[in-house]
Amino acid sequence: MKYEESIKRLEDILKEIESKDVDLEKMLKLFDEANLVASKCQQELKKAKSKIKTVLEKNGKIELSDF
């Protein structure tokens, strides 16, 4: 799943959890799925930050700024 798709899935999960039609068991399953998807998003962001850092170092820049 691509990063953008993961973000969309997180939004969908949130909408479903916020609806009043979800029982506790389903809500817990959605919560677990959201944690997995969020973890994958964090990993993708770390990879992207690492690539940006590499590109900056290749261009002779030593200073890194927050993204």
C-alpha positions in Angstrom: 0.0 0.0 0.0 1.4 3.4 -1.0 1.7 6.2 1.6 -1.2 8.1 0.2 -3.4 5.1 0.2 -2.4 4.4 3.8 -3.4 7.9 4.9 -6.7 7.5 3.1 -7.3 4.2 4.9 -6.5 5.9 8.3 -9.1 8.5 7.5 -11.7 5.8 6.6 -11.0 3.9 9.8 -11.4 7.1 11.8 -14.8 7.8 10.2 -15.9 4.3 10.8 -14.8 4.4 14.5 -16.5 7.7 15.0 -19.8 6.3 13.6 -22.2 5.1 16.2 -22.9 1.9 14.3 -19.6 0.1 15.3 -19.6 -2.4 18.1 -16.7 -2.7 20.5 -15.2 -5.8 18.9 -15.2 -4.2 15.4 -13.8 -1.0 16.9 -10.9 -2.8 18.5 -10.1 -4.5 15.2 -10.2 -1.2 13.4 -7.9 0.3 16.1 -5.4 -2.5 15.6 -5.5 -2.0 11.8 -5.0 1.7 12.3 -1.9 1.1 14.4 -0.4 -1.1 11.8 -1.1 1.3 9.0 0.2 4.3 11.0 3.4 2.3 11.7 3.9 1.7 8.0 3.4 5.4 7.4 6.1 6.2 9.9 8.5 3.8 8.3 7.9 5.3 4.9 8.5 8.8 6.3 11.8 7.7 7.8 12.9 6.2 4.5 12.0 9.4 2.7 13.9 11.5 5.3 16.9 9.3 4.9 16.8 9.7 1.1 16.6 13.5 1.5 19.5 13.5 3.9 21.6 11.4 1.4 20.8 13.8 -1.4 21.7 16.8 0.7 25.0 15.3 1.7 25.7 14.5 -2.0 25.2 18.1 -2.9 27.9 19.1 -0.3 25.5 20.4 2.3 26.2 19.3 5.8 23.4 21.2 7.5 20.0 19.5 7.8 16.7 21.2 8.5 13.5 19.9 9.9 11.1 18.5 7.3 
